């Protein structure tokens, strides 16, 4: 049965909705760390580097274990992988409400949250990619938009909740939301359309053999030997470095400038515009290919980062947040589609996990560098300048990205080549 002949709703759309819910709660809660940052400093008197270090280590684990999550998803499907991760993530946040010492911060946040976040992206992205040949970019963008909406909603919710009830109670709420949405959403994720008696969207019985052969793609070992993989790895490392340096430290920076009342709104603007970026670039990539889409996103990202250096008024900070959020959302949406175009779907989860490792390596390093620079220099300007340079390097790496010189049937016949 093809993707259009089955009566009722195509199950791929349910998969997209479930992926949306999982990414909403995982990334929405993760990116509230900046909201909890100052309450933790005030409560315990830790310095910024120490507090940022817990976040950075969680991202190292997140990135390394994303490869494991991708491989397990390729083999066993997303449901058991995301369920187990959701239990670990929820437990980590619940225990954060009880911390009284630095070692507990590193055990509960760095370890448990890091393990739980390993399934925040890769299983969802690779599952959606398997369900859609046509509209893959658009459906990936919609699923990943869940993360952007989470980043928009959760900082505002947590800021209000912390003010009203305290940061410990806010972490209890965070853990409960994770258990409800991540573990619950995982039960609707299905790896293979054939398990539901359908073919991927855009495939029918006439072109099934040709398209499915193209979707097999390259094994991991071949992908790792390609120049294109390491370019992709490097450009997402640059992106991750700039991204989380800003996400973790932009609220403290805004407070240092004297605009504390606007801090949550600016962070939420980043999240809101990331939703626009995810959906927009999801549509754009289906038309112009991943390379052109990556280049466009890095231009906007770099411009926003250099604009932040001269932003001394609230309106300038909101303008920065809009451009930065759009570029950030667009680049997140392009991860899965770029891997699918270059390497196919046979080892898609594992390869996406390795690319995400590059991104999370940058994400773990960026906040730590910014925290150390602030502790030494007393401000964030040198750190933000470095993030802008990282954006330019990412653009240059994307500029060098070219299609693989492989047999034509390595890449899906229905997808545009990177151009």
Secondary structure, DSSP 8 states (H G I E B T S, - for coil): --TTTSSSS-HHHHHHHHHHHHHHHHHHHHTTHHHHHHHHHHHH---HHHHHHHHHHHHHHHHHHHHHHHHHHHHH-HHHHHHHHHHHHHHHHHHHTT--SHHHIIIIIIIIIHHHGGGSSHHHHHHHHHHBSTTHHHHHHHHHHHHHHHHHHHHHHHHHHHHHH-HHHHHHHHHHHHIIIIIHHHTT--S-GGGGT---BT--TTTHHHHHHHHH---HHHHHTSHHHHHHHHHHHHHHHHHHHHHHHHHHHHHHHT-GGGHHHHHHHHHHHHHHHHHHHHHHHHHH-HHHHHHHHHHHHHHHHHHHHT--SHHHHHHHHHHHHHHHHHHHHHHHHHHHHHH-STTHHHHHHHHHHHHHHHHHHHHHHHHHHHHHHSSSHHHHHHHHHHHHHHHHHHHT-----S-GGGS-TTS----
